[in-house]
């Protein structure tokens, strides 16, 4: 295995070759796709729905706009954006993982979501859209799984319209030491156990817990967004910093 920093990256707490990570992450999400929504509710005690609602409220999306729900998984944000933008707008649900995209398509069709949604299998690092396409991009609990986050942020910046905004909802660093310790105990002991009982897959949920710890903290992610051109960058800590919502604009 390559030991050059430019050729390796993190897969949870392990160091792996960059070209291996995408396939390893894909295996995790192929494994968890069928139980993804149930596990989200169990893992967060349903609070993920509040985090996502806050993201929608901060998005500024209006009727007739074009939205990219990147790493959109089973389509929670897409369903809400579809109603907001209406028939004159468009929402693209994009995910690198075919199993997650399939689950999202089936779920939204069962919900009777409008025909203003399209589905695209896409890698965040090389988005298959023209420059200046979208009014808003959201990526919810997906950025930490991307191999090259800087490249992905630059790709998102490219496909945003001038005046457009990016919202990143992601696990982050708890603000208080007692909360951080309790969160660690939950993540590394309770979470894999829930994964084993419900999804028959402790290992994937152990990776997800590790990937959260390896993700950049609030200030680091803000700096990364600024480095690729985003401006007026801000973030909101949610649930004591367990999750943060970053927002940046392209001018």
HUVENRA-V596063 format. One record per helix or strand. SS is the DSSP state (@ for helix, = for strand). FROM is the first residue (numbers start at 0). TO is the last residue. If there is no record, write none. Layout:
ss:from:to
SS:FROM:TO
SS:FROM:TO
//
This chain:
ss:from:to
=:7:10
=:13:16
@:17:43
@:47:58
=:65:69
@:75:84
=:89:94
@:97:109
=:116:120
@:123:125
=:133:139
@:142:144
@:148:158
=:159:170
@:176:198
@:201:213
@:217:226
=:230:237
@:238:240
=:242:248
//
